[in-house]
Amino acid sequence: MRRVALLGLIVAALAGCEISETGELRFAPPAGSAGSGGRGALSDPAGDAEPIRAVSLVGGDVVLAAPRGYCVDPVTVETDDDGAFAMLASCRILTGSGPDVAPAVVTVTVGPRDEDATLPPPEALARLAGAPARAAATRGGLVTAQMQAGGSDVLSGGDPRYWRGAFRQGGRLVSLAVYAPDGSDLAASAGRRFLEQVRRAIETASARSGSAANG
C-alpha cells in the first residue's frame, strides 16, 4: 500500500511535545536525535505494525482514541507509568485506505500523574513553543492556541501555522499538537475544532475503559 503524498513530505525530525516532571510543556528532541529513542517517524505501511483506532496508555489512565477517519500509529507509541507519546494520522495516510478526511499529523503526549497539576494558560503554550500565537482560548477544559510560525519546520510542505492544546485526563496533563499541509483548514480555525474532537475521543474512550474495569 502507498501513502498519500503528505506522508512523503514528513521530515525525519518530526518533534513532539513533552511535559516535564514539573508539569511544564516543552518540545521533545527531534526523532533520531540523542535521547529521542528514534520516535516520531510514522509507520511504513508495508511494515508489520498495523495502525489501530485506540491504545491504552500509562497503565490505563488514558486511552488514546482517534476521531473518525484517523488512526494511531503503533510504531510511534511509547508508554510507561511516567508518561506516554504517540502520533495520529489519517487512516488513509497510514494504510492507503479509509474515509477521505483532511490529512494531518497529531502528536499526543501524556505527562506524569499529578492530581494537583493545573492547565497551562494559552499564553504558556505560545511561550514554550517559542512562537507568536493568536486565537488562544480555554473552553470546556481544553486550552488551545494557534501558533503562527514553526509548523513548516516540523512538517515539510506544512503550513507555518499549527495548533497546540492541553487538557487533563486520568489525573495527568495531556498535550496535543496538530500539523497540516500548507493552506489546510486545519491550520486555520478548523484546527481548534479538530483538537476538540481528539480530546473528546480520548475522554470518551478513557471513560469507557474505566467503566469496564470497574464493572
C-alpha positions in Angstrom: 0.0 0.0 0.0 1.1 3.5 -0.8 0.8 6.5 1.5 -0.7 9.7 0.1 1.7 12.4 -0.9 1.6 14.2 2.5 3.4 11.3 4.3 6.3 11.6 1.8 6.8 15.1 3.0 7.1 14.3 6.7 10.6 15.1 7.8 12.5 12.6 10.0 12.9 15.3 12.6 9.2 15.4 13.4 9.1 16.6 17.0 6.5 16.0 19.7 5.8 17.9 22.8 6.9 16.7 26.3 5.7 17.6 29.8 8.4 17.8 32.3 8.3 16.4 35.8 7.3 19.9 37.0 4.3 19.9 34.7 5.8 22.3 32.1 5.3 21.7 28.4 8.5 21.5 26.3 9.5 20.3 22.8 10.7 16.7 22.6 14.0 16.1 20.8 13.8 15.5 17.1 13.3 12.0 16.0 16.5 10.1 15.7 18.4 12.6 17.9 20.1 11.6 21.1 17.5 10.8 23.8 14.6 10.7 21.4 14.6 6.9 21.1 14.0 7.4 17.4 10.4 8.3 17.9 8.5 10.5 15.6 8.7 8.6 12.3 5.4 7.3 11.1 5.0 3.7 10.1 5.9 2.2 6.8 2.5 0.9 5.5 4.3 -2.1 4.2 5.5 -2.9 7.7 4.1 -5.5 10.2 2.6 -3.0 12.7 -0.9 -2.1 11.5 -2.5 1.2 12.5 -5.1 1.0 15.2 -8.0 3.1 16.4 -7.2 3.2 20.1 -4.5 2.2 22.6 -4.3 2.2 26.4 -1.5 4.4 27.8 0.1 5.0 31.2 -1.3 1.9 32.8 -4.8 2.6 31.6 -5.2 6.2 33.0 -5.6 7.5 29.4 -6.9 5.7 26.4 -5.8 7.3 23.2 -8.5 7.1 20.6 -8.7 8.7 17.2 -11.6 10.6 15.7 -13.4 9.0 12.7 -11.0 8.5 9.8 -7.9 8.8 11.9 -5.7 6.0 13.4 -3.0 5.6 16.0 0.4 4.6 14.5 1.6 1.9 16.9 5.2 2.3 15.9 5.2 5.7 17.5 3.7 4.6 20.8 5.9 4.9 23.9 4.3 4.4 27.3 5.2 3.7 30.9 3.9 4.8 34.3 5.6 8.2 34.0 4.2 9.3 30.7 3.5 8.4 27.1 3.9 9.6 23.5 2.0 8.7 20.3 1.1 10.0 16.9 -2.2 10.1 15.0 -2.7 10.5 11.2 -5.4 9.7 8.8 -6.0 6.0 8.3 -5.7 6.6 4.6 -2.2 8.0 5.1 -1.2 5.1 7.2 -2.8 2.3 5.4 -3.8 3.5 1.9 -7.5 3.1 2.7 -10.1 4.6 4.9 -12.5 7.6 4.9 -11.5 10.7 3.0 -10.6 13.1 5.8 -8.2 16.1 6.0 -4.6 15.0 6.1 -2.9 15.9 9.4 -0.4 14.6 11.9 -1.2 14.9 15.6 1.3 14.4 18.4 -0.1 13.3 21.8 2.0 13.4 25.0 0.8 12.3 28.4 2.6 13.6 31.5 3.3 12.0 34.9 0.4 11.6 37.3 -0.2 14.7 39.3 -3.7 15.3 40.7 -2.8 18.9 41.6 -1.4 19.9 38.2 -3.1 22.9 36.7 -3.7 23.6 33.0 -1.2 26.0 31.5 -2.8 29.2 30.2 -2.9 29.7 26.4 0.0 32.2 26.7 2.2 29.5 28.2 1.6 27.3 25.1 2.9 30.1 22.9 5.8 30.9 25.2 7.0 27.4 25.5 6.7 26.9 21.7 8.8 30.0 21.2 6.5 31.3 18.6 3.9 34.1 18.3 0.3 32.9 18.8 -3.2 34.1 18.4 -6.8 32.7 18.5 -6.0 31.3 22.0 -8.9 30.0 24.1 -9.8 27.8 27.0 -13.1 26.0 26.5 -14.5 23.0 28.3 -11.3 22.2 30.0 -9.2 22.3 26.8 -6.6 25.1 26.4 -5.7 25.9 22.8 -3.5 28.3 20.9 -2.8 28.8 17.2 1.0 29.1 16.7 1.8 31.5 13.8 5.2 30.0 13.0 7.1 26.7 13.2 4.7 24.3 11.6 6.6 24.1 8.3 9.8 23.4 10.3 8.2 20.2 11.6 6.2 19.2 8.6 7.9 19.6 5.2 5.4 21.3 2.9 3.3 22.1 6.0 1.6 25.4 6.9 3.7 27.6 9.2 0.6 27.9 11.5 -0.3 25.0 13.7 -2.3 24.3 16.8 -1.4 23.3 20.3 -3.7 22.2 23.1 -3.7 20.8 26.6 -6.2 19.2 28.9 -6.4 16.9 32.0 -7.3 13.3 31.8 -6.9 10.5 34.4 -5.0 12.7 36.7 -2.5 13.6 34.0 -1.8 16.5 31.7 -2.2 15.6 28.1 -0.8 17.9 25.3 -1.7 17.9 21.7 -0.3 19.4 18.5 -1.7 19.3 15.0 0.3 19.9 11.9 -1.3 20.2 8.5 -0.3 20.9 4.8 0.1 24.5 3.7 -3.3 26.2 3.3 -5.2 23.4 5.1 -8.3 24.5 7.1 -6.8 22.5 10.0 -4.0 25.2 10.2 -6.8 27.8 10.4 -9.9 27.9 12.6 -10.7 24.2 11.9 -7.6 23.2 13.8 -9.1 24.2 17.2 -12.3 22.2 16.5 -10.2 19.2 15.4 -8.3 19.3 18.7 -11.6 19.3 20.5 -12.6 16.2 18.5 -9.3 14.5 19.5 -9.9 15.5 23.2 -13.5 14.1 23.1 -12.3 10.8 21.6 -9.7 10.4 24.3 -12.2 11.4 27.0 -14.9 9.0 25.8 -12.6 6.1 25.3 -10.9 6.6 28.7 -14.3 6.8 30.4 -15.5 3.6 28.7 -12.3 1.8 29.7 -12.7 2.9 33.3 -16.3 1.7 33.4 -15.3 -1.7 32.0 -12.6 -2.0 34.6 -14.9 -1.2 37.4 -17.6 -3.4 36.1 
